[in-house]
Amino acid sequence: MTVVPASMATYVPLVLAAFFVALVTVGVLVPKVRSFALRVDAVQLGGTKHGLGRRQHVGAIPNIGGIAILAGFLVALIVGSILAPQLLDGLRVELLAIVLGGSLMALVGFIDDIWEVPAAMRLATQFLAAGILVVNGVTIDFITNYFGDSPYLFMPEMLAVALTLVWVVGFTNAFNFIDGLDGLSSGIAAISSMSLLAVALQFPDRGASVLILAALAGAALGFLRHNFNPALITMGDSGAYLLGYVLAAVSVLGALKVTAAVTVAAPVLILALPVLNLTQVTVRRLRRGVNPATAGNDHLHDLLRVRSGSPRVTVYVLWAATLVLGVLGMLLSQTPPVLLMGTVVAAVLLIALVSYLRLREVGAGSPSLLSAYRDDREAR
């Protein structure tokens, strides 16, 4: 008989509350955000030029969905903090630092979605948001020591700060790079959050990480309900920056700081797909003499889309790859089998459900996005 650790059972009400509050809140807000975006003309036209490539979606799609994700995420954090304040003791400052940094990322992304912020200013803001973590004690201050008697090798303070800044800023941009097909990034965020949540649930002092990851998973799935192909709305930079930043930050806050040395690598493995995509894009563009920050259609999802001939198949493949990496990360962290299997089953069923609901809506004859946009323009 499998015994569930006491710490894990303690977290169950917090996980359920945060997850479903975020899920429902985002689901309710997305249609309102979409209507607002259409009124203010905050849309992206499919097929238009984007850097050296072209946008792959069809029609005019509102691109400020990250606002709904942020709202659902914050509401879930507030509800979770009220329901289980005792589980957050000792990490309230760090939790607030992640909320502040994530909100800043969503804000600069929102402005960029509407008016386009210069790349240098976006990068400076990202470092500022990462700096908020550092000054509040959220840093990568050790690595696994494979060769000495001690399981950890603690780093000098300046090295720890530099590594944290590079990780948070780098992963935030890596996640933004993977946001190229309907439903891809929201599904990856949901799977990654649930995998990291399974790692954090094993430890009695990870209340802040558990709350953040449960809220993030719920918000991502709530958004996927409207973002799966053909998408009614995209998250834009506001959503991609928020999700990437929070995933990077929470991996530093909780999942990295565990007791078994081998699990230090687990979060890096779970979050590896966006990093792999960023790496191959950077190498490809440098070889061609192209600025790596320039938009283009040479990402992993673009290469797979060309081979498969189907955006949906590409998204399914990359979701599956993310889930495989999540399983490997959970195995590295010695996640109990019941929790590992429960996470896999929950991820598959929940993502399948929200995808099915969107496809059923499409099959029922929902109006095309471009027609809806034109109708809205004519009405005004």
Buried (B, 14 or more C-beta within 10 A) or exposed (E): EEEEBEBBEBBEEBBBBBBBBBBBBBBEBBEEBBEBBBEEEBBBEBEEEBEBBEBBBBBBBBBBBBBBBBBBBBBBBBBBBEBBEEBBEEBEEBBBBBBBBBBBBBBBBBBBBBEEBEEEEBBEBBBBBBBBBBEBEBBBBBBBBEEEEEBBEEBEEEBBBBBBBEBBBBBBBBBBBBBBBBBBBBBBBBBBBBBBBBBBBBBEBBBBBBBBBBBBBBBBBBBBBBBBBBBBBBBBBBBBBBBBBBBBBBBBBBBBBBEEBBBBBBBBBBBBBBBBBBEBBBEBBEEEEBEBBBBBBBBBBBBBBEEBEEBBEBBBBBBEBBBEBBBBBBBBBBBBEEBBBBBBEBBBEBBEEBBEBBBEBBEEEEEEBBEBBEEBEEEE
